[in-house]
Amino acid sequence: MEMTLERFTELLEQKVYELAKDMIEEHGLTKLKLEQNSICTEGKITIKLSEKGRV
């Protein structure tokens, strides 16, 4: 399979999510909320961190 921008972005998105999730668990940040949105065809990954229960 050829490595396209879209495929690379998909793989990177998965790795970033896994890393962030592991770090949240490792440091006991149970109130931390991770939101991730990607537009793989454009090579864009957006990550938003916030605390649960905060507006």
mmCIF file as Biopython writes it, N, C-alpha, C and O atoms, coordinates in Angstrom:
data_model
#
loop_
_atom_site.group_PDB
_atom_site.id
_atom_site.type_symbol
_atom_site.label_atom_id
_atom_site.label_alt_id
_atom_site.label_comp_id
_atom_site.label_asym_id
_atom_site.label_entity_id
_atom_site.label_seq_id
_atom_site.pdbx_PDB_ins_code
_atom_site.Cartn_x
_atom_site.Cartn_y
_atom_site.Cartn_z
_atom_site.occupancy
_atom_site.B_iso_or_equiv
_atom_site.auth_seq_id
_atom_site.auth_asym_id
_atom_site.pdbx_PDB_model_num
ATOM 1   N N  . MET A ? 1  ? 0.846   -1.183 0.000  1.0 0.0 1  A 1 
ATOM 2   C CA . MET A ? 1  ? 0.000   0.000  0.000  1.0 0.0 1  A 1 
ATOM 3   C C  . MET A ? 1  ? 0.896   1.253  0.000  1.0 0.0 1  A 1 
ATOM 4   O O  . MET A ? 1  ? 1.831   1.367  0.792  1.0 0.0 1  A 1 
ATOM 5   N N  . GLU A ? 2  ? 0.592   2.153  -0.879 1.0 0.0 2  A 1 
ATOM 6   C CA . GLU A ? 2  ? 1.356   3.403  -0.970 1.0 0.0 2  A 1 
ATOM 7   C C  . GLU A ? 2  ? 1.040   4.301  0.225  1.0 0.0 2  A 1 
ATOM 8   O O  . GLU A ? 2  ? -0.107  4.400  0.661  1.0 0.0 2  A 1 
ATOM 9   N N  . MET A ? 3  ? 2.078   4.950  0.742  1.0 0.0 3  A 1 
ATOM 10  C CA . MET A ? 3  ? 1.907   5.849  1.883  1.0 0.0 3  A 1 
ATOM 11  C C  . MET A ? 3  ? 1.522   7.226  1.353  1.0 0.0 3  A 1 
ATOM 12  O O  . MET A ? 3  ? 2.363   7.988  0.877  1.0 0.0 3  A 1 
ATOM 13  N N  . THR A ? 4  ? 0.247   7.518  1.446  1.0 0.0 4  A 1 
ATOM 14  C CA . THR A ? 4  ? -0.270  8.811  1.015  1.0 0.0 4  A 1 
ATOM 15  C C  . THR A ? 4  ? -0.383  9.738  2.216  1.0 0.0 4  A 1 
ATOM 16  O O  . THR A ? 4  ? -0.262  9.298  3.359  1.0 0.0 4  A 1 
ATOM 17  N N  . LEU A ? 5  ? -0.610  11.000 1.962  1.0 0.0 5  A 1 
ATOM 18  C CA . LEU A ? 5  ? -0.822  11.966 3.033  1.0 0.0 5  A 1 
ATOM 19  C C  . LEU A ? 5  ? -2.001  11.535 3.899  1.0 0.0 5  A 1 
ATOM 20  O O  . LEU A ? 5  ? -1.939  11.615 5.126  1.0 0.0 5  A 1 
ATOM 21  N N  . GLU A ? 6  ? -3.061  11.084 3.266  1.0 0.0 6  A 1 
ATOM 22  C CA . GLU A ? 6  ? -4.260  10.654 3.995  1.0 0.0 6  A 1 
ATOM 23  C C  . GLU A ? 6  ? -3.955  9.463  4.901  1.0 0.0 6  A 1 
ATOM 24  O O  . GLU A ? 6  ? -4.343  9.460  6.069  1.0 0.0 6  A 1 
ATOM 25  N N  . ARG A ? 7  ? -3.271  8.463  4.379  1.0 0.0 7  A 1 
ATOM 26  C CA . ARG A ? 7  ? -2.948  7.261  5.167  1.0 0.0 7  A 1 
ATOM 27  C C  . ARG A ? 7  ? -1.987  7.600  6.311  1.0 0.0 7  A 1 
ATOM 28  O O  . ARG A ? 7  ? -2.158  7.121  7.432  1.0 0.0 7  A 1 
ATOM 29  N N  . PHE A ? 8  ? -0.983  8.423  6.025  1.0 0.0 8  A 1 
ATOM 30  C CA . PHE A ? 8  ? -0.038  8.819  7.064  1.0 0.0 8  A 1 
ATOM 31  C C  . PHE A ? 8  ? -0.755  9.566  8.183  1.0 0.0 8  A 1 
ATOM 32  O O  . PHE A ? 8  ? -0.473  9.338  9.359  1.0 0.0 8  A 1 
ATOM 33  N N  . THR A ? 9  ? -1.680  10.456 7.826  1.0 0.0 9  A 1 
ATOM 34  C CA . THR A ? 9  ? -2.435  11.207 8.822  1.0 0.0 9  A 1 
ATOM 35  C C  . THR A ? 9  ? -3.285  10.277 9.675  1.0 0.0 9  A 1 
ATOM 36  O O  . THR A ? 9  ? -3.384  10.471 10.886 1.0 0.0 9  A 1 
ATOM 37  N N  . GLU A ? 10 ? -3.898  9.274  9.064  1.0 0.0 10 A 1 
ATOM 38  C CA . GLU A ? 10 ? -4.684  8.287  9.814  1.0 0.0 10 A 1 
ATOM 39  C C  . GLU A ? 10 ? -3.811  7.554  10.834 1.0 0.0 10 A 1 
ATOM 40  O O  . GLU A ? 10 ? -4.195  7.402  11.994 1.0 0.0 10 A 1 
ATOM 41  N N  . LEU A ? 11 ? -2.637  7.102  10.396 1.0 0.0 11 A 1 
ATOM 42  C CA . LEU A ? 11 ? -1.732  6.377  11.286 1.0 0.0 11 A 1 
ATOM 43  C C  . LEU A ? 11 ? -1.234  7.272  12.415 1.0 0.0 11 A 1 
ATOM 44  O O  . LEU A ? 11 ? -1.172  6.847  13.568 1.0 0.0 11 A 1 
ATOM 45  N N  . LEU A ? 12 ? -0.881  8.504  12.082 1.0 0.0 12 A 1 
ATOM 46  C CA . LEU A ? 12 ? -0.413  9.455  13.081 1.0 0.0 12 A 1 
ATOM 47  C C  . LEU A ? 12 ? -1.506  9.762  14.092 1.0 0.0 12 A 1 
ATOM 48  O O  . LEU A ? 12 ? -1.240  9.853  15.291 1.0 0.0 12 A 1 
ATOM 49  N N  . GLU A ? 13 ? -2.728  9.920  13.616 1.0 0.0 13 A 1 
ATOM 50  C CA . GLU A ? 13 ? -3.868  10.183 14.501 1.0 0.0 13 A 1 
ATOM 51  C C  . GLU A ? 13 ? -4.026  9.062  15.520 1.0 0.0 13 A 1 
ATOM 52  O O  . GLU A ? 13 ? -4.246  9.323  16.703 1.0 0.0 13 A 1 
ATOM 53  N N  . GLN A ? 14 ? -3.916  7.826  15.071 1.0 0.0 14 A 1 
ATOM 54  C CA . GLN A ? 14 ? -4.039  6.676  15.969 1.0 0.0 14 A 1 
ATOM 55  C C  . GLN A ? 14 ? -2.939  6.677  17.019 1.0 0.0 14 A 1 
ATOM 56  O O  . GLN A ? 14 ? -3.212  6.445  18.197 1.0 0.0 14 A 1 
ATOM 57  N N  . LYS A ? 15 ? -1.716  6.931  16.616 1.0 0.0 15 A 1 
ATOM 58  C CA . LYS A ? 15 ? -0.582  6.934  17.545 1.0 0.0 15 A 1 
ATOM 59  C C  . LYS A ? 15 ? -0.695  8.054  18.569 1.0 0.0 15 A 1 
ATOM 60  O O  . LYS A ? 15 ? -0.427  7.845  19.752 1.0 0.0 15 A 1 
ATOM 61  N N  . VAL A ? 16 ? -1.089  9.236  18.123 1.0 0.0 16 A 1 
ATOM 62  C CA . VAL A ? 16 ? -1.233  10.373 19.031 1.0 0.0 16 A 1 
ATOM 63  C C  . VAL A ? 16 ? -2.312  10.079 20.063 1.0 0.0 16 A 1 
ATOM 64  O O  . VAL A ? 16 ? -2.133  10.370 21.245 1.0 0.0 16 A 1 
ATOM 65  N N  . TYR A ? 17 ? -3.429  9.506  19.629 1.0 0.0 17 A 1 
ATOM 66  C CA . TYR A ? 17 ? -4.518  9.180  20.549 1.0 0.0 17 A 1 
ATOM 67  C C  . TYR A ? 17 ? -4.056  8.149  21.581 1.0 0.0 17 A 1 
ATOM 68  O O  . TYR A ? 17 ? -4.309  8.303  22.776 1.0 0.0 17 A 1 
ATOM 69  N N  . GLU A ? 18 ? -3.383  7.108  21.117 1.0 0.0 18 A 1 
ATOM 70  C CA . GLU A ? 18 ? -2.895  6.068  22.029 1.0 0.0 18 A 1 
ATOM 71  C C  . GLU A ? 18 ? -1.910  6.641  23.050 1.0 0.0 18 A 1 
ATOM 72  O O  . GLU A ? 18 ? -1.980  6.319  24.236 1.0 0.0 18 A 1 
ATOM 73  N N  . LEU A ? 19 ? -1.000  7.483  22.586 1.0 0.0 19 A 1 
ATOM 74  C CA . LEU A ? 19 ? -0.015  8.100  23.477 1.0 0.0 19 A 1 
ATOM 75  C C  . LEU A ? 19 ? -0.695  8.990  24.512 1.0 0.0 19 A 1 
ATOM 76  O O  . LEU A ? 19 ? -0.383  8.907  25.700 1.0 0.0 19 A 1 
ATOM 77  N N  . ALA A ? 20 ? -1.613  9.832  24.077 1.0 0.0 20 A 1 
ATOM 78  C CA . ALA A ? 20 ? -2.311  10.725 25.002 1.0 0.0 20 A 1 
ATOM 79  C C  . ALA A ? 20 ? -3.119  9.927  26.021 1.0 0.0 20 A 1 
ATOM 80  O O  . ALA A ? 20 ? -3.113  10.249 27.209 1.0 0.0 20 A 1 
ATOM 81  N N  . LYS A ? 21 ? -3.807  8.899  25.564 1.0 0.0 21 A 1 
ATOM 82  C CA . LYS A ? 21 ? -4.604  8.058  26.464 1.0 0.0 21 A 1 
ATOM 83  C C  . LYS A ? 21 ? -3.712  7.388  27.507 1.0 0.0 21 A 1 
ATOM 84  O O  . LYS A ? 21 ? -4.048  7.357  28.691 1.0 0.0 21 A 1 
ATOM 85  N N  . ASP A ? 22 ? -2.572  6.851  27.063 1.0 0.0 22 A 1 
ATOM 86  C CA . ASP A ? 22 ? -1.632  6.208  27.992 1.0 0.0 22 A 1 
ATOM 87  C C  . ASP A ? 22 ? -1.102  7.206  29.017 1.0 0.0 22 A 1 
ATOM 88  O O  . ASP A ? 22 ? -0.993  6.882  30.200 1.0 0.0 22 A 1 
ATOM 89  N N  . MET A ? 23 ? -0.774  8.409  28.575 1.0 0.0 23 A 1 
ATOM 90  C CA . MET A ? 23 ? -0.244  9.421  29.493 1.0 0.0 23 A 1 
ATOM 91  C C  . MET A ? 23 ? -1.300  9.859  30.505 1.0 0.0 23 A 1 
ATOM 92  O O  . MET A ? 23 ? -0.985  10.090 31.672 1.0 0.0 23 A 1 
ATOM 93  N N  . ILE A ? 24 ? -2.544  9.974  30.062 1.0 0.0 24 A 1 
ATOM 94  C CA . ILE A ? 24 ? -3.641  10.343 30.963 1.0 0.0 24 A 1 
ATOM 95  C C  . ILE A ? 24 ? -3.779  9.283  32.052 1.0 0.0 24 A 1 
ATOM 96  O O  . ILE A ? 24 ? -3.906  9.608  33.233 1.0 0.0 24 A 1 
ATOM 97  N N  . GLU A ? 25 ? -3.755  8.018  31.650 1.0 0.0 25 A 1 
ATOM 98  C CA . GLU A ? 25 ? -3.863  6.922  32.621 1.0 0.0 25 A 1 
ATOM 99  C C  . GLU A ? 25 ? -2.636  6.855  33.532 1.0 0.0 25 A 1 
ATOM 100 O O  . GLU A ? 25 ? -2.766  6.662  34.741 1.0 0.0 25 A 1 
ATOM 101 N N  . GLU A ? 26 ? -1.464  7.011  32.958 1.0 0.0 26 A 1 
ATOM 102 C CA . GLU A ? 26 ? -0.211  6.917  33.711 1.0 0.0 26 A 1 
ATOM 103 C C  . GLU A ? 26 ? -0.118  7.979  34.807 1.0 0.0 26 A 1 
ATOM 104 O O  . GLU A ? 26 ? 0.414   7.715  35.886 1.0 0.0 26 A 1 
ATOM 105 N N  . HIS A ? 27 ? -0.625  9.155  34.536 1.0 0.0 27 A 1 
ATOM 106 C CA . HIS A ? 27 ? -0.526  10.260 35.483 1.0 0.0 27 A 1 
ATOM 107 C C  . HIS A ? 27 ? -1.799  10.477 36.298 1.0 0.0 27 A 1 
ATOM 108 O O  . HIS A ? 27 ? -1.899  11.451 37.044 1.0 0.0 27 A 1 
ATOM 109 N N  . GLY A ? 28 ? -2.773  9.573  36.159 1.0 0.0 28 A 1 
ATOM 110 C CA . GLY A ? 28 ? -3.989  9.640  36.956 1.0 0.0 28 A 1 
ATOM 111 C C  . GLY A ? 28 ? -4.858  10.854 36.680 1.0 0.0 28 A 1 
ATOM 112 O O  . GLY A ? 28 ? -5.516  11.371 37.583 1.0 0.0 28 A 1 
ATOM 113 N N  . LEU A ? 29 ? -4.862  11.302 35.453 1.0 0.0 29 A 1 
ATOM 114 C CA . LEU A ? 29 ? -5.632  12.493 35.092 1.0 0.0 29 A 1 
ATOM 115 C C  . LEU A ? 29 ? -7.050  12.099 34.674 1.0 0.0 29 A 1 
ATOM 116 O O  . LEU A ? 29 ? -7.443  12.280 33.522 1.0 0.0 29 A 1 
ATOM 117 N N  . THR A ? 30 ? -7.800  11.563 35.617 1.0 0.0 30 A 1 
ATOM 118 C CA . THR A ? 30 ? -9.123  11.026 35.320 1.0 0.0 30 A 1 
ATOM 119 C C  . THR A ? 30 ? -10.130 12.098 34.897 1.0 0.0 30 A 1 
ATOM 120 O O  . THR A ? 30 ? -11.135 11.783 34.260 1.0 0.0 30 A 1 
ATOM 121 N N  . LYS A ? 31 ? -9.871  13.347 35.244 1.0 0.0 31 A 1 
ATOM 122 C CA . LYS A ? 31 ? -10.795 14.420 34.873 1.0 0.0 31 A 1 
ATOM 123 C C  . LYS A ? 31 ? -10.469 15.034 33.514 1.0 0.0 31 A 1 
ATOM 124 O O  . LYS A ? 31 ? -11.184 15.921 33.048 1.0 0.0 31 A 1 
ATOM 125 N N  . LEU A ? 32 ? -9.410  14.576 32.885 1.0 0.0 32 A 1 
ATOM 126 C CA . LEU A ? 32 ? -8.996  15.138 31.610 1.0 0.0 32 A 1 
ATOM 127 C C  . LEU A ? 32 ? -9.805  14.523 30.473 1.0 0.0 32 A 1 
ATOM 128 O O  . LEU A ? 32 ? -9.965  13.305 30.395 1.0 0.0 32 A 1 
ATOM 129 N N  . LYS A ? 33 ? -10.303 15.368 29.610 1.0 0.0 33 A 1 
ATOM 130 C CA . LYS A ? 33 ? -11.091 14.925 28.467 1.0 0.0 33 A 1 
ATOM 131 C C  . LYS A ? 33 ? -10.286 15.203 27.200 1.0 0.0 33 A 1 
ATOM 132 O O  . LYS A ? 33 ? -9.782  16.310 27.010 1.0 0.0 33 A 1 
ATOM 133 N N  . LEU A ? 34 ? -10.170 14.208 26.345 1.0 0.0 34 A 1 
ATOM 134 C CA . LEU A ? 34 ? -9.407  14.307 25.107 1.0 0.0 34 A 1 
ATOM 135 C C  . LEU A ? 34 ? -10.376 14.274 23.934 1.0 0.0 34 A 1 
ATOM 136 O O  . LEU A ? 34 ? -11.138 13.319 23.776 1.0 0.0 34 A 1 
ATOM 137 N N  . GLU A ? 35 ? -10.345 15.305 23.125 1.0 0.0 35 A 1 
ATOM 138 C CA . GLU A ? 35 ? -11.153 15.344 21.900 1.0 0.0 35 A 1 
ATOM 139 C C  . GLU A ? 35 ? -10.194 15.459 20.727 1.0 0.0 35 A 1 
ATOM 140 O O  . GLU A ? 35 ? -9.297  16.302 20.720 1.0 0.0 35 A 1 
ATOM 141 N N  . GLN A ? 36 ? -10.395 14.611 19.747 1.0 0.0 36 A 1 
ATOM 142 C CA . GLN A ? 36 ? -9.511  14.607 18.595 1.0 0.0 36 A 1 
ATOM 143 C C  . GLN A ? 36 ? -10.360 14.608 17.336 1.0 0.0 36 A 1 
ATOM 144 O O  . GLN A ? 36 ? -11.324 13.851 17.225 1.0 0.0 36 A 1 
ATOM 145 N N  . ASN A ? 37 ? -9.998  15.462 16.389 1.0 0.0 37 A 1 
ATOM 146 C CA . ASN A ? 37 ? -10.715 15.564 15.133 1.0 0.0 37 A 1 
ATOM 147 C C  . ASN A ? 37 ? -9.688  15.630 14.013 1.0 0.0 37 A 1 
ATOM 148 O O  . ASN A ? 37 ? -8.690  16.345 14.114 1.0 0.0 37 A 1 
ATOM 149 N N  . SER A ? 38 ? -9.935  14.894 12.964 1.0 0.0 38 A 1 
ATOM 150 C CA . SER A ? 38 ? -8.974  14.870 11.863 1.0 0.0 38 A 1 
ATOM 151 C C  . SER A ? 38 ? -9.658  15.057 10.528 1.0 0.0 38 A 1 
ATOM 152 O O  . SER A ? 38 ? -10.788 14.620 10.312 1.0 0.0 38 A 1 
ATOM 153 N N  . ILE A ? 39 ? -8.938  15.720 9.640  1.0 0.0 39 A 1 
ATOM 154 C CA . ILE A ? 39 ? -9.314  15.794 8.238  1.0 0.0 39 A 1 
ATOM 155 C C  . ILE A ? 39 ? -8.134  15.177 7.497  1.0 0.0 39 A 1 
ATOM 156 O O  . ILE A ? 39 ? -7.195  15.862 7.091  1.0 0.0 39 A 1 
ATOM 157 N N  . CYS A ? 40 ? -8.215  13.870 7.338  1.0 0.0 40 A 1 
ATOM 158 C CA . CYS A ? 40 ? -7.071  13.114 6.834  1.0 0.0 40 A 1 
ATOM 159 C C  . CYS A ? 40 ? -6.677  13.519 5.420  1.0 0.0 40 A 1 
ATOM 160 O O  . CYS A ? 40 ? -5.492  13.514 5.085  1.0 0.0 40 A 1 
ATOM 161 N N  . THR A ? 41 ? -7.646  13.868 4.591  1.0 0.0 41 A 1 
ATOM 162 C CA . THR A ? 41 ? -7.321  14.247 3.219  1.0 0.0 41 A 1 
ATOM 163 C C  . THR A ? 41 ? -6.515  15.533 3.156  1.0 0.0 41 A 1 
ATOM 164 O O  . THR A ? 41 ? -5.822  15.781 2.169  1.0 0.0 41 A 1 
ATOM 165 N N  . GLU A ? 42 ? -6.597  16.356 4.199  1.0 0.0 42 A 1 
ATOM 166 C CA . GLU A ? 42 ? -5.846  17.610 4.250  1.0 0.0 42 A 1 
ATOM 167 C C  . GLU A ? 42 ? -4.632  17.523 5.172  1.0 0.0 42 A 1 
ATOM 168 O O  . GLU A ? 42 ? -3.860  18.476 5.272  1.0 0.0 42 A 1 
ATOM 169 N N  . GLY A ? 43 ? -4.460  16.384 5.848  1.0 0.0 43 A 1 
ATOM 170 C CA . GLY A ? 43 ? -3.333  16.220 6.754  1.0 0.0 43 A 1 
ATOM 171 C C  . GLY A ? 43 ? -3.471  17.016 8.033  1.0 0.0 43 A 1 
ATOM 172 O O  . GLY A ? 43 ? -2.468  17.435 8.610  1.0 0.0 43 A 1 
ATOM 173 N N  . LYS A ? 44 ? -4.710  17.235 8.492  1.0 0.0 44 A 1 
ATOM 174 C CA . LYS A ? 44 ? -4.943  18.037 9.694  1.0 0.0 44 A 1 
ATOM 175 C C  . LYS A ? 44 ? -5.429  17.175 10.848 1.0 0.0 44 A 1 
ATOM 176 O O  . LYS A ? 44 ? -6.339  16.362 10.693 1.0 0.0 44 A 1 
ATOM 177 N N  . ILE A ? 45 ? -4.808  17.365 12.006 1.0 0.0 45 A 1 
ATOM 178 C CA . ILE A ? 45 ? -5.228  16.699 13.237 1.0 0.0 45 A 1 
ATOM 179 C C  . ILE A ? 45 ? -5.378  17.781 14.291 1.0 0.0 45 A 1 
ATOM 180 O O  . ILE A ? 45 ? -4.445  18.544 14.544 1.0 0.0 45 A 1 
ATOM 181 N N  . THR A ? 46 ? -6.549  17.846 14.903 1.0 0.0 46 A 1 
ATOM 182 C CA . THR A ? 46 ? -6.807  18.815 15.960 1.0 0.0 46 A 1 
ATOM 183 C C  . THR A ? 46 ? -7.052  18.060 17.254 1.0 0.0 46 A 1 
ATOM 184 O O  . THR A ? 46 ? -7.850  17.123 17.294 1.0 0.0 46 A 1 
ATOM 185 N N  . ILE A ? 47 ? -6.363  18.471 18.312 1.0 0.0 47 A 1 
ATOM 186 C CA . ILE A ? 47 ? -6.511  17.838 19.621 1.0 0.0 47 A 1 
ATOM 187 C C  . ILE A ? 47 ? -6.913  18.914 20.618 1.0 0.0 47 A 1 
ATOM 188 O O  . ILE A ? 47 ? -6.284  19.969 20.698 1.0 0.0 47 A 1 
ATOM 189 N N  . LYS A ? 48 ? -7.966  18.636 21.374 1.0 0.0 48 A 1 
ATOM 190 C CA . LYS A ? 48 ? -8.421  19.575 22.399 1.0 0.0 48 A 1 
ATOM 191 C C  . LYS A ? 48 ? -8.455  18.831 23.734 1.0 0.0 48 A 1 
ATOM 192 O O  . LYS A ? 48 ? -9.056  17.763 23.849 1.0 0.0 48 A 1 
ATOM 193 N N  . LEU A ? 49 ? -7.810  19.407 24.723 1.0 0.0 49 A 1 
ATOM 194 C CA . LEU A ? 49 ? -7.827  18.853 26.070 1.0 0.0 49 A 1 
ATOM 195 C C  . LEU A ? 49 ? -8.629  19.791 26.962 1.0 0.0 49 A 1 
ATOM 196 O O  . LEU A ? 49 ? -8.493  21.013 26.888 1.0 0.0 49 A 1 
ATOM 197 N N  . SER A ? 50 ? -9.464  19.199 27.800 1.0 0.0 50 A 1 
ATOM 198 C CA . SER A ? 50 ? -10.236 19.987 28.756 1.0 0.0 50 A 1 
ATOM 199 C C  . SER A ? 50 ? -10.501 19.125 29.976 1.0 0.0 50 A 1 
ATOM 200 O O  . SER A ? 50 ? -10.275 17.915 29.961 1.0 0.0 50 A 1 
ATOM 201 N N  . GLU A ? 51 ? -10.987 19.768 31.038 1.0 0.0 51 A 1 
ATOM 202 C CA . GLU A ? 51 ? -11.342 19.028 32.237 1.0 0.0 51 A 1 
ATOM 203 C C  . GLU A ? 51 ? -12.827 18.710 32.216 1.0 0.0 51 A 1 
ATOM 204 O O  . GLU A ? 51 ? -13.651 19.569 31.899 1.0 0.0 51 A 1 
ATOM 205 N N  . LYS A ? 52 ? -13.162 17.476 32.553 1.0 0.0 52 A 1 
ATOM 206 C CA . LYS A ? 52 ? -14.559 17.072 32.616 1.0 0.0 52 A 1 
ATOM 207 C C  . LYS A ? 52 ? -15.261 17.900 33.674 1.0 0.0 52 A 1 
ATOM 208 O O  . LYS A ? 52 ? -14.709 18.141 34.747 1.0 0.0 52 A 1 
ATOM 209 N N  . GLY A ? 53 ? -16.477 18.335 33.377 1.0 0.0 53 A 1 
ATOM 210 C CA . GLY A ? 53 ? -17.268 19.094 34.324 1.0 0.0 53 A 1 
ATOM 211 C C  . GLY A ? 53 ? -17.041 20.590 34.245 1.0 0.0 53 A 1 
ATOM 212 O O  . GLY A ? 53 ? -17.771 21.349 34.882 1.0 0.0 53 A 1 
ATOM 213 N N  . ARG A ? 54 ? -16.069 21.031 33.498 1.0 0.0 54 A 1 
ATOM 214 C CA . ARG A ? 54 ? -15.815 22.458 33.328 1.0 0.0 54 A 1 
ATOM 215 C C  . ARG A ? 54 ? -16.480 22.933 32.049 1.0 0.0 54 A 1 
ATOM 216 O O  . ARG A ? 54 ? -16.528 22.214 31.051 1.0 0.0 54 A 1 
ATOM 217 N N  . VAL A ? 55 ? -16.985 24.141 32.094 1.0 0.0 55 A 1 
ATOM 218 C CA . VAL A ? 55 ? -17.660 24.726 30.925 1.0 0.0 55 A 1 
ATOM 219 C C  . VAL A ? 55 ? -16.733 25.666 30.208 1.0 0.0 55 A 1 
ATOM 220 O O  . VAL A ? 55 ? -17.115 26.259 29.199 1.0 0.0 55 A 1 
#
